[in-house]
């Protein structure tokens, strides 16, 4: 709510956020035009979903989405201590799972000996 309130009182921030909205739409439409979906994260008039703004800032780089950049700056360095989960299988051992790129490049994990759809045979 604080960020949305700042948009109402800071014309420079509001203009930069509107430009971020236009950048987001341009990038999204380059992948696929989505009719009826004006934007994301509350852009361009409010802040609703910080994760969307953070994602946009990470994808577009610093200086494109001012509120996304601000949200990133508030995050702790959670990655500095290493992986956030401990692997169940020691490195180098077969864990029974493999990467399946059969759906056009999107990664899906499935059991090595299981069917491609991940269901039981």
N, C-alpha and C positions, 0 to 999 in steps of 0.2 A: 504494500500500500504506500510505503514511503517513496518508492521509485515512481509510482504512478502520480503521486502528488507533486513530485518534482517536475514531471513532464508538463503539468498544468501551470507551473510558475517560472520555468526556465525555457524561454523560447529557443535558445541555442541547443540545449539538450533535446528538446522536442524535434527540432529540425534534423539533428544528427540521427535520432531514433527513427524518424520518418525515412531518412535515406537508408538506414539499415533495413527497414521494412522493404523498400524498393529493391535493395540488393538481394534480400532473401527470396523475394518473388522471382526476380530475374534468374537466380541460380536454380530455384525449384522448377521454374518453367522450362529451363534448358534440359531438364531431365524428363519432365512430364507436366503438361498443363493440367491443373486440377481446377475445373470450374466449380464455383460455389465455395471454395476455400480461400478466403481473402488473404490470410496470412497465418502466423502461428505465434504462440507465446504472448498473445495480447496485442502485438504490434498492429497498427502504429500508434494507437492512442492510450494504451494501458500496458501494465506489466502483469502477466498472469502466470506464466510458466518459465521460471528461471532456467530450468534445464534446457529449454529450447533456445533461449538467448545465449547460454553458455555454449551449446552445440554450434550455434551459428558463429559465435566468436572464434571457436576452435577451428571450424571449417574455413572461415573467410580470412582469419588472421586479425591481429590487433588493429584497432582504429576503425573498424567497420561498424560494429555494434557497441555503442558506448556502455549500455547497461549490461550487456553480456561480458564485456571486458571488466566492468566493475565487479560483477558477480564472481568472475574467475579470480580477481585479485583478493577477494574475501575468503577463498577456499584455502584450507590448510594444505601443506605439502604431504598429502596422505600417501603418495606413491614413494616418498623418499626412503621408507623403511623396507621397500622391496615388494614382492608380490602380496596381494591381499588375501590369497588363499594358499594353503599348502597342498601340493600335489599328493594324491593318494598313492601313487606309484612312484618309486624312485626313478630318477632320470635314466633313460636307456632301456627300461623294462617295458614290455608290451602291456598296456593298460586295457586292452580289449576294445578300444574305440579307434575310429579312423575318421578322417575328413572326407566328406563326399562333396565333390564340386559338380555333380551331375545336374544341378538345377540352373545352369547358366552362370556360374561363378559365385553364387552366394554359398557360403559355407554352411553345411549342416553336419552334425555329428551323429553317427550311428554305430551300433555294435559291428565289429569287424565281420562276424559270421552271420549277421542278421540281414533281413531284406532291406532294400533301399529306402522303403517308407518307414523304417524303424519299428514296424509292428511285428508281432510274433508270427512265425510261419504256420 
